[in-house]
Amino acid sequence: MLLELAASRQVLFVGGKGGVGKTSVASALALHQARAGRRVLVVSTDPAHNLGHLWNRRVGDKVVSLAPGVSGMEIDPARTTDEHLAAVGHTMRRLMPEHLSGEVSKHLELARDAPGTHEAAILERIADVLETALQDHDLVVFDTAPSGHTARLMSLPETMSAWTEGLLRRQDRSERFGAALRGLDDGPEHGIVGGSGRRGDSRAERDHEIRRVLLRRRARFERLRDVISDEERTAFVIVLAAERLPVLETIELHGQLSRAGVRVGGLVVNKRSPEDSGDFLAERRRQEDVHLATIHKALPNVPLIELPLLSGDIVGEDALEKFGARIERADATA
């Protein structure tokens, strides 16, 4: 199930509650696909990045090689937000009268900490990564932030596209109103469409540029939405632990993703306690069985595999390869 999803898709999102092993699963799947001959990029969107720690090497906001066939990057939220606001500011200053430049700067400073700014910036970056990375890679694996952040991110393409569509409708009304005012401004001595037209021409050019920017933005979000919701190209995997809170959060995340038009392709129960290693772990496994019964009942049609609790940390390429082999064995018996 899990390996088939990775092998048959171009984009794979790995999400779930913090601390359940999303980065390990994402990286192991990436390495497994690279061993099969595919070119893979792993992208961390989690502000608390673990990708570099896991691979035991420095990973930053630019693509670096992690292993033969595997590249990685960690999206820097602060840098991404700064670049996003700088680009918005450049466009606004180009379209607004020069004397309003100070107001633009003040607006952007207030927007920096406004709700949704960070998510919008990350979404723009994900769209940019997908547009460029799929030209050079066969598979892009996103190691996402904890559940709540990811759910909002997955619903944003639809929201942003609708929001931009609303701006375009307002822009249409503004252009028609502006054209009417320009006609009146020309005056009868010039005729309704006559006159020098300089101020009108400048306003019309600005309106046209605003429309061009909005159309380009809408097209980008629509392309991203199409990729995310395309079950033939994209899959979403939720990683969880067999504990009460991760199970409940997984059920909630599944519902949020479904409402956003994103199909969950599978569940990975990580760090499963052994049943034959003493009374303490046996009792813990029985408690885990209770929680897993909850998720089986709530999501009976979502494929699920279980991975064992390991005695050591997963660090480096060799450990990831062994972890990938465990995924392969669990996949074969699921």
C-alpha contacts under 8 A as a table, 3 or more apart, distances in Angstrom:
res1	aa1	res2	aa2	distance
1	M	4	E	5.19
1	M	5	L	6.19
1	M	266	G	7.34
1	M	303	P	6.98
1	M	331	D	6.00
1	M	334	A	7.70
2	L	5	L	5.17
2	L	6	A	6.45
2	L	266	G	6.69
2	L	305	I	7.98
2	L	331	D	6.41
3	L	6	A	5.07
3	L	7	A	5.99
3	L	29	L	7.27
3	L	328	E	7.07
3	L	331	D	7.12
4	E	7	A	5.01
4	E	8	S	5.97
5	L	8	S	5.41
5	L	9	R	6.11
5	L	235	A	6.77
5	L	265	G	7.30
6	A	9	R	5.57
6	A	10	Q	7.81
6	A	12	L	6.70
6	A	29	L	7.05
6	A	33	Q	7.32
6	A	139	L	7.89
6	A	235	A	7.95
7	A	33	Q	6.71
8	S	232	E	7.88
8	S	233	R	7.66
9	R	12	L	6.92
9	R	139	L	6.90
9	R	232	E	6.62
9	R	233	R	4.78
9	R	234	T	5.60
9	R	235	A	6.91
10	Q	134	L	7.65
10	Q	138	D	5.95
10	Q	139	L	4.43
10	Q	140	V	6.22
10	Q	233	R	5.24
10	Q	234	T	6.16
11	V	139	L	5.63
11	V	140	V	4.88
11	V	141	V	5.93
11	V	142	F	7.76
11	V	233	R	6.20
11	V	234	T	4.65
11	V	235	A	6.55
12	L	139	L	7.49
12	L	140	V	6.28
12	L	141	V	4.71
12	L	142	F	6.17
12	L	234	T	5.70
12	L	235	A	5.04
12	L	236	F	5.83
12	L	237	V	7.45
13	F	141	V	5.85
13	F	142	F	4.72
13	F	143	D	6.44
13	F	144	T	6.90
13	F	234	T	7.79
13	F	235	A	6.35
13	F	236	F	4.67
13	F	237	V	6.15
14	V	22	K	6.19
14	V	23	T	7.99
14	V	25	V	7.79
14	V	26	A	6.19
14	V	141	V	7.30
14	V	142	F	6.02
14	V	143	D	5.26
14	V	144	T	6.04
14	V	236	F	6.00
14	V	237	V	4.90
14	V	238	I	5.89
14	V	239	V	7.04
15	G	22	K	6.24
15	G	143	D	6.65
15	G	144	T	5.29
15	G	145	A	6.86
15	G	146	P	6.66
15	G	147	S	6.43
15	G	150	T	7.15
15	G	236	F	7.45
15	G	237	V	6.28
15	G	238	I	4.90
15	G	239	V	6.11
16	G	20	V	7.28
16	G	22	K	6.87
16	G	144	T	7.95
16	G	145	A	7.80
16	G	146	P	5.61
16	G	147	S	4.97
16	G	238	I	5.14
16	G	239	V	5.13
16	G	240	L	6.07
16	G	246	P	7.81
16	G	249	E	7.86
16	G	250	T	6.61
16	G	253	L	7.78
17	K	20	V	6.23
17	K	146	P	4.89
17	K	147	S	5.31
17	K	239	V	7.50
17	K	240	L	6.61
17	K	246	P	6.05
17	K	249	E	7.01
17	K	250	T	7.55
18	G	21	G	7.81
18	G	22	K	7.88
18	G	145	A	7.53
18	G	146	P	5.02
18	G	147	S	7.60
19	G	22	K	7.53
20	V	239	V	6.49
20	V	240	L	5.46
20	V	241	A	5.78
20	V	270	N	6.72
20	V	271	K	7.88
21	G	24	S	5.28
21	G	25	V	6.31
21	G	239	V	6.92
21	G	240	L	7.74
21	G	270	N	6.92
22	K	25	V	5.29
22	K	26	A	6.03
22	K	143	D	6.47
22	K	144	T	7.74
22	K	239	V	5.92
23	T	26	A	5.07
23	T	27	S	5.94
23	T	50	N	6.78
23	T	51	L	6.42
23	T	54	L	7.71
23	T	143	D	5.78
24	S	27	S	5.25
24	S	28	A	5.96
24	S	54	L	7.28
24	S	314	I	7.21
24	S	320	L	7.28
25	V	28	A	5.16
25	V	29	L	6.08
25	V	239	V	7.91
25	V	324	G	7.91
26	A	29	L	5.31
26	A	30	A	6.20
26	A	42	V	7.42
26	A	141	V	6.54
26	A	142	F	7.38
26	A	143	D	6.05
27	S	30	A	4.97
27	S	31	L	6.14
27	S	42	V	6.94
27	S	320	L	7.09
28	A	31	L	5.15
28	A	32	H	6.07
28	A	320	L	5.17
28	A	321	E	6.42
28	A	323	F	6.40
28	A	324	G	4.91
29	L	32	H	5.04
29	L	33	Q	6.20
29	L	324	G	6.42
30	A	33	Q	5.24
30	A	34	A	6.20
30	A	40	V	6.02
30	A	41	L	7.44
30	A	42	V	6.89
30	A	70	V	6.76
30	A	141	V	6.93
31	L	34	A	4.96
31	L	35	R	6.19
31	L	40	V	7.88
31	L	67	A	7.73
31	L	69	G	7.75
31	L	70	V	6.43
31	L	320	L	7.43
31	L	321	E	6.89
31	L	324	G	7.64
32	H	35	R	5.17
32	H	36	A	6.51
32	H	321	E	7.11
32	H	324	G	6.20
33	Q	36	A	4.96
33	Q	37	G	6.64
33	Q	38	R	5.66
33	Q	39	R	7.78
33	Q	40	V	7.22
34	A	37	G	5.09
34	A	38	R	4.72
34	A	39	R	5.84
34	A	40	V	6.23
34	A	68	P	7.21
34	A	69	G	4.98
34	A	70	V	6.17
35	R	38	R	7.23
35	R	69	G	7.51
37	G	69	G	7.36
38	R	69	G	6.66
38	R	137	H	7.61
38	R	138	D	5.83
38	R	139	L	7.25
39	R	69	G	4.89
39	R	70	V	6.28
39	R	136	D	7.64
39	R	137	H	4.85
39	R	138	D	5.18
39	R	139	L	6.51
40	V	69	G	6.10
40	V	70	V	4.92
40	V	71	S	6.27
40	V	137	H	5.51
40	V	138	D	6.01
40	V	139	L	4.85
40	V	140	V	5.81
40	V	141	V	7.42
41	L	70	V	5.83
41	L	71	S	4.72
41	L	72	G	5.41
41	L	73	M	7.84
41	L	133	A	7.58
41	L	137	H	6.57
41	L	139	L	6.43
41	L	140	V	4.82
41	L	141	V	6.16
42	V	70	V	7.40
42	V	71	S	6.22
42	V	72	G	4.60
42	V	73	M	6.50
42	V	140	V	5.96
42	V	141	V	4.74
42	V	142	F	5.91
42	V	143	D	7.03
43	V	72	G	5.76
43	V	73	M	5.07
43	V	74	E	5.84
43	V	75	I	7.16
43	V	140	V	7.30
43	V	141	V	6.11
43	V	142	F	4.80
43	V	143	D	5.92
44	S	49	H	6.61
44	S	51	L	6.81
44	S	72	G	7.97
44	S	73	M	6.38
44	S	74	E	4.69
44	S	75	I	6.08
44	S	142	F	5.87
44	S	143	D	4.62
44	S	144	T	5.99
44	S	145	A	7.88
45	T	49	H	7.66
45	T	74	E	6.47
45	T	75	I	5.49
45	T	76	D	7.93
45	T	122	I	7.65
45	T	142	F	7.01
45	T	143	D	6.21
45	T	144	T	4.99
45	T	145	A	5.82
46	D	49	H	5.49
46	D	74	E	7.95
46	D	75	I	7.77
46	D	143	D	7.09
46	D	144	T	5.36
46	D	145	A	3.92
46	D	146	P	7.30
47	P	75	I	7.81
47	P	76	D	7.08
47	P	77	P	6.30
47	P	145	A	6.95
48	A	145	A	8.00
49	H	52	G	7.38
49	H	74	E	6.73
50	N	53	H	5.20
50	N	54	L	6.05
51	L	54	L	5.18
51	L	55	W	6.27
51	L	59	V	7.04
51	L	72	G	7.93
51	L	74	E	7.24
52	G	55	W	5.28
52	G	56	N	5.74
52	G	57	R	5.24
52	G	58	R	5.27
52	G	59	V	4.91
52	G	60	G	7.97
53	H	56	N	4.91
53	H	57	R	6.60
53	H	58	R	7.76
53	H	315	V	7.36
54	L	57	R	7.93
54	L	314	I	6.75
54	L	315	V	4.86
54	L	316	G	6.12
55	W	66	L	7.02
55	W	315	V	5.90
55	W	316	G	4.51
55	W	317	E	6.40
56	N	315	V	6.34
56	N	316	G	5.54
57	R	66	L	7.90
59	V	62	K	7.74
59	V	63	V	7.86
59	V	64	V	6.65
59	V	72	G	6.94
59	V	73	M	5.89
59	V	74	E	6.39
60	G	63	V	7.36
60	G	64	V	7.81
60	G	73	M	5.59
60	G	74	E	5.12
60	G	75	I	7.26
60	G	76	D	7.54
61	D	73	M	5.54
61	D	74	E	5.05
61	D	75	I	5.11
61	D	76	D	5.75
62	K	73	M	5.67
62	K	74	E	7.46
63	V	71	S	6.35
63	V	72	G	5.46
63	V	73	M	4.85
64	V	71	S	5.46
64	V	72	G	5.48
64	V	73	M	6.46
65	S	68	P	7.49
65	S	70	V	6.21
65	S	71	S	4.33
65	S	72	G	6.35
66	L	70	V	5.48
66	L	71	S	5.13
66	L	72	G	6.26
67	A	70	V	5.03
67	A	71	S	6.92
67	A	317	E	7.30
75	I	80	T	7.27
75	I	122	I	7.92
76	D	79	R	5.39
76	D	80	T	5.87
77	P	80	T	5.03
77	P	81	T	6.01
77	P	118	H	7.08
77	P	121	A	7.93
77	P	122	I	6.85
78	A	81	T	5.19
78	A	82	D	6.15
79	R	82	D	5.03
79	R	83	E	6.10
80	T	83	E	5.20
80	T	84	H	6.00
80	T	121	A	6.05
80	T	122	I	6.59
80	T	125	R	7.08
81	T	84	H	4.98
81	T	85	L	6.12
81	T	112	R	7.50
81	T	117	T	7.33
81	T	118	H	5.93
81	T	121	A	5.23
81	T	122	I	7.37
82	D	85	L	5.27
82	D	86	A	6.03
83	E	86	A	4.98
83	E	87	A	6.13
84	H	87	A	5.27
84	H	88	V	6.28
84	H	121	A	5.61
84	H	124	E	7.82
85	L	88	V	4.96
85	L	89	G	5.91
85	L	108	L	6.65
85	L	112	R	7.48
86	A	89	G	4.99
86	A	90	H	6.11
87	A	90	H	5.12
87	A	91	T	6.37
88	V	91	T	5.24
88	V	92	M	6.14
89	G	92	M	5.05
89	G	93	R	6.01
89	G	104	V	6.85
89	G	105	S	7.21
89	G	108	L	7.06
90	H	93	R	5.33
90	H	94	R	6.20
91	T	94	R	5.13
91	T	95	L	6.31
92	M	95	L	5.15
92	M	96	M	5.84
92	M	104	V	7.07
93	R	96	M	5.21
93	R	97	P	7.38
93	R	98	E	7.10
93	R	100	L	7.92
93	R	101	S	5.95
93	R	104	V	7.00
94	R	97	P	7.97
95	L	206	R	5.97
95	L	209	E	7.61
95	L	210	I	7.32
96	M	100	L	6.61
96	M	101	S	7.43
97	P	100	L	5.66
97	P	101	S	7.32
98	E	101	S	5.51
99	H	102	G	7.28
100	L	103	E	5.20
100	L	104	V	6.39
101	S	104	V	5.08
101	S	105	S	6.45
102	G	105	S	5.16
102	G	106	K	6.28
103	E	106	K	5.03
103	E	107	H	6.06
104	V	107	H	5.08
104	V	108	L	6.23
105	S	108	L	5.20
105	S	109	E	6.27
106	K	109	E	5.24
106	K	110	L	6.41
107	H	110	L	5.24
107	H	111	A	6.14
108	L	111	A	4.81
108	L	112	R	6.17
109	E	112	R	5.29
109	E	113	D	7.78
110	L	113	D	6.38
110	L	114	A	6.73
111	A	114	A	4.84
111	A	117	T	6.77
112	R	117	T	6.39
112	R	118	H	7.81
113	D	117	T	6.90
113	D	118	H	7.88
114	A	117	T	5.80
115	P	118	H	7.49
116	G	119	E	5.19
116	G	120	A	5.97
117	T	120	A	5.15
117	T	121	A	6.18
118	H	121	A	5.18
118	H	122	I	6.25
119	E	122	I	5.10
119	E	123	L	6.01
119	E	152	R	7.85
119	E	153	L	6.35
120	A	123	L	5.01
120	A	124	E	6.21
120	A	156	L	7.58
121	A	124	E	5.14
121	A	125	R	6.32
122	I	125	R	4.99
122	I	126	I	6.14
123	L	126	I	5.05
123	L	127	A	6.18
123	L	153	L	6.75
123	L	156	L	7.53
123	L	157	P	7.74
124	E	127	A	5.13
124	E	128	D	6.19
125	R	128	D	4.93
125	R	129	V	6.03
126	I	129	V	5.01
126	I	130	L	6.12
127	A	130	L	5.26
127	A	131	E	6.18
127	A	220	R	7.09
127	A	221	F	7.43
127	A	224	L	5.84
128	D	131	E	5.20
128	D	132	T	6.38
129	V	132	T	5.40
129	V	133	A	5.50
130	L	133	A	5.20
130	L	134	L	5.84
130	L	140	V	7.72
131	E	134	L	6.29
131	E	135	Q	7.46
132	T	135	Q	5.65
132	T	136	D	7.40
133	A	136	D	5.45
133	A	137	H	5.83
133	A	140	V	7.32
134	L	137	H	5.03
134	L	138	D	6.40
134	L	139	L	7.16
134	L	140	V	7.22
137	H	140	V	6.91
144	T	150	T	6.43
145	A	149	H	6.09
145	A	150	T	5.79
146	P	149	H	5.90
146	P	150	T	6.26
147	S	150	T	5.12
147	S	151	A	6.05
147	S	249	E	7.39
147	S	250	T	7.86
147	S	253	L	6.30
148	G	151	A	5.24
148	G	152	R	6.44
148	G	253	L	7.45
149	H	152	R	5.36
149	H	153	L	6.24
150	T	153	L	4.91
150	T	154	M	6.13
151	A	154	M	5.23
151	A	155	S	6.42
151	A	253	L	6.52
151	A	256	Q	6.13
151	A	257	L	6.19
152	R	155	S	5.29
152	R	156	L	6.21
153	L	156	L	5.19
153	L	157	P	7.73
154	M	157	P	6.83
154	M	228	I	7.87
154	M	257	L	6.94
154	M	260	A	6.63
154	M	262	V	7.58
155	S	158	E	5.91
155	S	159	T	6.50
155	S	257	L	7.53
155	S	260	A	5.04
156	L	159	T	4.83
156	L	160	M	5.69
157	P	160	M	5.21
157	P	161	S	5.94
157	P	221	F	5.34
157	P	222	E	6.95
157	P	224	L	6.70
157	P	225	R	5.35
158	E	161	S	5.21
158	E	162	A	6.19
158	E	221	F	7.59
158	E	222	E	7.67
158	E	225	R	6.55
158	E	260	A	7.72
159	T	162	A	5.22
159	T	163	W	6.06
160	M	163	W	4.91
160	M	164	T	6.02
160	M	218	R	7.77
160	M	221	F	6.92
161	S	164	T	5.18
161	S	165	E	6.11
161	S	218	R	5.41
161	S	221	F	5.79
161	S	222	E	6.45
162	A	165	E	4.96
162	A	166	G	6.28
163	W	166	G	5.11
163	W	167	L	6.44
164	T	167	L	4.94
164	T	168	L	6.23
164	T	214	L	6.44
164	T	217	R	7.47
164	T	218	R	5.99
165	E	168	L	5.06
165	E	169	R	6.38
165	E	218	R	7.16
166	G	169	R	5.15
166	G	170	R	6.33
167	L	170	R	5.04
167	L	171	Q	6.01
167	L	214	L	7.63
168	L	171	Q	4.80
168	L	172	D	6.16
168	L	211	R	6.74
168	L	214	L	6.74
168	L	215	L	7.77
169	R	172	D	5.09
169	R	173	R	6.45
170	R	173	R	5.16
170	R	174	S	6.09
171	Q	174	S	4.90
171	Q	175	E	6.08
171	Q	207	D	7.53
171	Q	211	R	6.96
172	D	175	E	5.16
172	D	176	R	6.33
173	R	176	R	5.20
173	R	177	F	6.11
174	S	177	F	5.07
174	S	178	G	5.90
175	E	178	G	4.95
175	E	179	A	6.02
175	E	204	A	7.54
175	E	207	D	6.62
176	R	179	A	5.10
176	R	180	A	6.30
177	F	180	A	5.15
177	F	181	L	6.27
178	G	181	L	5.05
178	G	182	R	6.09
179	A	182	R	5.08
179	A	183	G	6.22
179	A	200	G	7.91
180	A	183	G	5.13
180	A	184	L	6.38
181	L	184	L	5.06
181	L	185	D	5.93
182	R	185	D	4.87
182	R	186	D	6.19
182	R	197	G	7.96
182	R	200	G	5.82
183	G	186	D	5.39
183	G	187	G	7.17
183	G	191	G	7.94
183	G	192	I	4.77
183	G	193	V	5.85
184	L	187	G	5.56
184	L	192	I	6.57
186	D	189	E	7.63
186	D	190	H	5.79
186	D	191	G	6.63
186	D	192	I	6.20
186	D	193	V	7.19
186	D	194	G	6.54
186	D	195	G	5.55
186	D	197	G	7.48
187	G	190	H	5.67
187	G	191	G	6.13
187	G	192	I	6.59
188	P	191	G	4.79
188	P	192	I	6.63
190	H	193	V	7.50
190	H	194	G	4.89
190	H	195	G	4.70
191	G	194	G	4.86
191	G	195	G	6.99
194	G	197	G	7.20
197	G	200	G	5.01
197	G	201	D	5.63
198	R	201	D	5.02
198	R	202	S	6.20
199	R	202	S	5.15
199	R	203	R	6.25
200	G	203	R	5.08
200	G	204	A	5.96
201	D	204	A	5.01
201	D	205	E	6.06
202	S	205	E	5.15
202	S	206	R	6.25
203	R	206	R	5.07
203	R	207	D	6.15
204	A	207	D	5.01
204	A	208	H	6.11
205	E	208	H	5.04
205	E	209	E	6.17
206	R	209	E	5.05
206	R	210	I	6.18
207	D	210	I	5.15
207	D	211	R	6.22
208	H	211	R	5.12
208	H	212	R	6.18
209	E	212	R	4.98
209	E	213	V	6.24
210	I	213	V	5.19
210	I	214	L	6.25
211	R	214	L	5.12
211	R	215	L	6.06
212	R	215	L	5.18
212	R	216	R	6.17
213	V	216	R	5.20
213	V	217	R	6.20
214	L	217	R	5.02
214	L	218	R	6.06
215	L	218	R	5.05
215	L	219	A	6.09
216	R	219	A	5.16
216	R	220	R	6.30
217	R	220	R	5.18
217	R	221	F	6.41
218	R	221	F	5.29
218	R	222	E	6.08
219	A	222	E	5.07
219	A	223	R	6.14
220	R	223	R	5.21
220	R	224	L	6.31
221	F	224	L	5.02
221	F	225	R	6.00
222	E	225	R	4.98
222	E	226	D	6.03
223	R	226	D	5.07
223	R	227	V	6.29
224	L	227	V	5.15
224	L	228	I	6.18
225	R	228	I	5.19
225	R	229	S	6.08
226	D	229	S	5.37
226	D	230	D	5.94
227	V	230	D	5.24
227	V	233	R	6.80
227	V	234	T	6.64
228	I	231	E	7.84
228	I	234	T	5.93
228	I	235	A	7.96
228	I	262	V	6.64
229	S	234	T	7.09
229	S	261	G	5.81
229	S	262	V	5.26
229	S	263	R	7.33
230	D	233	R	5.52
230	D	234	T	5.77
231	E	234	T	5.23
231	E	235	A	6.25
231	E	263	R	7.03
232	E	235	A	7.99
235	A	263	R	6.94
235	A	264	V	6.55
235	A	265	G	5.59
236	F	262	V	7.46
236	F	263	R	6.63
236	F	264	V	4.85
236	F	265	G	5.52
236	F	266	G	7.16
237	V	264	V	5.93
237	V	265	G	5.76
237	V	266	G	5.05
237	V	267	L	5.77
237	V	268	V	7.33
238	I	250	T	7.08
238	I	264	V	7.37
238	I	266	G	6.57
238	I	267	L	4.96
238	I	268	V	6.25
239	V	267	L	5.89
239	V	268	V	4.66
239	V	269	V	6.04
239	V	270	N	6.80
240	L	246	P	5.67
240	L	247	V	6.75
240	L	250	T	7.02
240	L	267	L	7.48
240	L	268	V	6.21
240	L	269	V	5.07
240	L	270	N	6.04
241	A	246	P	5.90
241	A	247	V	7.11
241	A	269	V	5.37
241	A	270	N	5.33
241	A	271	K	6.42
241	A	272	R	7.28
242	A	246	P	7.09
242	A	247	V	6.58
242	A	269	V	6.33
242	A	270	N	7.49
242	A	271	K	7.91
242	A	272	R	6.78
242	A	288	E	5.00
242	A	289	D	7.49
242	A	291	H	6.04
242	A	292	L	6.05
243	E	246	P	5.71
243	E	247	V	6.04
243	E	288	E	6.06
243	E	291	H	5.98
243	E	292	L	7.99
244	R	247	V	5.29
244	R	248	L	6.22
244	R	291	H	5.80
245	L	248	L	5.18
245	L	249	E	5.97
246	P	249	E	5.00
246	P	250	T	5.92
247	V	250	T	5.08
247	V	251	I	6.39
247	V	291	H	6.75
247	V	292	L	7.38
247	V	294	T	7.62
247	V	295	I	6.35
248	L	251	I	5.23
248	L	252	E	6.33
248	L	295	I	7.88
249	E	252	E	5.05
249	E	253	L	6.00
250	T	253	L	5.00
250	T	254	H	6.02
251	I	254	H	5.14
251	I	255	G	6.40
251	I	295	I	6.99
251	I	298	A	7.03
251	I	299	L	7.39
252	E	255	G	5.17
252	E	256	Q	6.31
253	L	256	Q	5.03
253	L	257	L	6.07
254	H	257	L	5.22
254	H	258	S	6.10
254	H	264	V	6.75
255	G	258	S	5.11
255	G	259	R	6.24
256	Q	259	R	5.20
256	Q	260	A	6.33
257	L	260	A	4.96
257	L	261	G	6.34
257	L	262	V	5.03
257	L	263	R	6.79
257	L	264	V	7.45
258	S	261	G	5.09
258	S	262	V	5.22
258	S	263	R	5.86
258	S	264	V	7.61
259	R	262	V	7.37
264	V	267	L	7.93
264	V	302	V	7.30
265	G	302	V	6.74
265	G	303	P	7.10
266	G	302	V	5.65
266	G	303	P	4.86
266	G	304	L	5.71
267	L	302	V	6.96
267	L	303	P	6.20
267	L	304	L	4.58
267	L	305	I	6.46
268	V	304	L	5.84
268	V	305	I	5.17
268	V	306	E	5.93
268	V	307	L	7.29
269	V	272	R	6.86
269	V	304	L	7.28
269	V	305	I	6.15
269	V	306	E	4.63
269	V	307	L	6.04
270	N	306	E	6.04
270	N	307	L	4.79
270	N	308	P	6.39
270	N	309	L	7.03
271	K	307	L	5.90
271	K	308	P	4.86
271	K	309	L	3.66
271	K	310	L	6.77
272	R	285	R	7.32
272	R	288	E	7.89
272	R	306	E	6.71
272	R	307	L	5.87
272	R	308	P	4.43
272	R	309	L	4.93
273	S	281	L	6.08
273	S	282	A	7.44
273	S	284	R	6.79
273	S	285	R	5.31
273	S	308	P	6.29
273	S	309	L	5.47
274	P	277	S	6.14
274	P	281	L	6.32
274	P	282	A	6.61
274	P	285	R	6.64
274	P	308	P	6.99
274	P	309	L	7.20
275	E	278	G	7.58
275	E	281	L	6.37
275	E	282	A	4.46
275	E	283	E	7.97
275	E	285	R	6.12
276	D	281	L	7.80
276	D	282	A	6.46
277	S	281	L	6.25
277	S	282	A	6.81
278	G	281	L	5.81
278	G	282	A	6.10
279	D	282	A	4.96
279	D	283	E	5.97
280	F	283	E	5.31
280	F	284	R	6.29
281	L	284	R	4.87
281	L	285	R	6.06
282	A	285	R	5.08
282	A	286	R	6.37
283	E	286	R	5.10
283	E	287	Q	6.41
284	R	287	Q	5.07
284	R	288	E	6.22
285	R	288	E	4.84
285	R	289	D	6.18
286	R	289	D	5.02
286	R	290	V	6.66
287	Q	290	V	5.23
287	Q	291	H	6.75
288	E	291	H	5.16
288	E	292	L	6.14
289	D	292	L	5.04
289	D	293	A	6.09
290	V	293	A	5.21
290	V	294	T	6.79
291	H	294	T	5.21
291	H	295	I	6.85
292	L	295	I	5.16
292	L	296	H	6.13
293	A	296	H	5.07
293	A	297	K	6.15
294	T	297	K	5.24
294	T	298	A	6.19
295	I	298	A	4.95
295	I	299	L	5.71
295	I	300	P	7.55
296	H	299	L	5.36
296	H	300	P	4.97
297	K	300	P	5.55
299	L	302	V	5.73
304	L	334	A	7.13
305	I	330	A	6.20
305	I	331	D	6.36
305	I	334	A	5.75
306	E	330	A	6.48
307	L	326	R	7.13
307	L	327	I	6.83
307	L	330	A	6.71
310	L	313	D	7.45
314	I	319	A	5.38
314	I	320	L	6.39
314	I	323	F	7.72
315	V	318	D	7.92
315	V	319	A	5.80
315	V	320	L	6.99
316	G	319	A	5.59
316	G	320	L	6.29
317	E	320	L	5.08
317	E	321	E	6.13
318	D	321	E	5.10
318	D	322	K	6.39
319	A	322	K	5.16
319	A	323	F	6.15
320	L	323	F	4.91
320	L	324	G	6.00
321	E	324	G	4.96
321	E	325	A	6.32
322	K	325	A	5.02
322	K	326	R	6.50
323	F	326	R	5.07
323	F	327	I	6.40
324	G	327	I	4.96
324	G	328	E	6.22
325	A	328	E	4.93
325	A	329	R	6.30
326	R	329	R	5.12
326	R	330	A	6.13
327	I	330	A	5.11
327	I	331	D	5.88
328	E	331	D	5.00
328	E	332	A	6.18
329	R	332	A	5.17
329	R	333	T	6.55
330	A	333	T	5.37
330	A	334	A	6.05
331	D	334	A	5.23
